[in-house]
């Protein structure tokens, strides 16, 4: 199993530097030296031509963030829903527009250098891999993939195709997580043995009965492409444009939505990689639990997940606990009654042999506990490079620098194993739902009383084979994921 050298600045990988905008000379144009153009002018050869797969909602926000860099040039937009992408199409009026990303990549392959992927989780892996196979740099929204197998494939693809990669967990470029790493390395809290993570999500309908009824597909929406590699179902407005997050066919629930933001400090700071086991408990509404059409299609109202990680040296274990749906860990004794625990979106508390530290979502507002230690302690000096340009522009700059030189905070060599680890929680939840769709099965198969033992090398649950169906899903005809 390949070990990550450092989660902040990945080891350089030897590779040739790919020319940006290499079609310019072939088309008969000359690249003018920068000094001739004048101070502040960016030569065409130093610009990054970006195509977006997903141009509405979060995808539209991503494109705007990239465009804040004078080196970014948005040249192509793809979205299956013309309603969602209307704002982006208007703002980037010179960009070529598409509905099918496969058509866009084929027609624009000589015109683009990089691709942003911001679709429902269901399509992340196939869209990203298709771009990487054309030697295009990729930025993929969190979670990196829909299931564990896909995350492993994208990790391998990044190394195989030698492209710059970044997952969209913006907190990975924050100062907060770097401060916490410096405190940990300075031994201010000792060896961490227990971690608590939580979020207020879901803030969309979740833990409800499977949608039913017949509806006409809006003329602006290509429903077949929206469903993507999932099993075809009838259109229902309950899924589009946002509530797909609560359905397993398209989303990954509260855990998939927020853990890449909230748990990022855990994986950047602690010496862990893959869990050895996972267990969970879940909650649904009373009405939903006993509904006739409750067939485990959707994510639960709330969940608690317990993961065990061996440290990379194999000498000890670290317990990581996750709560969502409004559930919270017990307040630390060191936290005063009126002091905020985390922030509105969630937080992390790390318990060590010498003390504790806490932060909010995105690694925000890091603090030692009790908070008075922040004034009493001599805090270490900065040792880790900050990212003042931010997560998005960092990726743009890295793409222009080229593979082997450009550095990102969440390259797939880090984001892939991180995503696999997070999705272990969903594997446990779905296994629980498989056996207990109506809280039946109170005997040996009651997974609320069992741990699932994980073999990361084989990507396999060793003590409950039925659960392995959730490691790698089946795609419908016309869709494939081949490295």
ABEGO torsion letter per residue (X at the ends): XBBBABAABBBBBBBBBBBBGAAAAAAGBBBBBAAAAEBGBBBAAABBBBBBBEABEAAAAAAAAAAABAABBBABBBBABAAAAAAAAAABAABBBBABAAAAAAAAAAABABBBBBBBAAAAAAAAAAAAAAGBBBBBBOBABABAAAAAAAAAAAAAAGBBBBBBBAAAABAAAAAAAAAAAAGAAEBBABBBBBBAOBABBBGBBBBBEBBBBBAABBAAAAAEABBBBBBBAAAOAAAAAABAAABAEAAAAAAAAAAAAAAAABBBABBABBBBBBBBBAAAAABAABAGABBBABBBBBBBBBBAAGABBBBBBBBBGGBBBBBBAABBAABBBEBAAEEBBBBBAAEBBBBBBGGBGBBBOBAAAAAABBBBBBABBBBAAEAAAAAAAAAAAEBGABBBABBAAAAAAAAAAAAAAAAAAAAAAAABAAGBGABAABAAABBBBBBAAAGBBAABAAAAAAABBBBBBGBBBBX
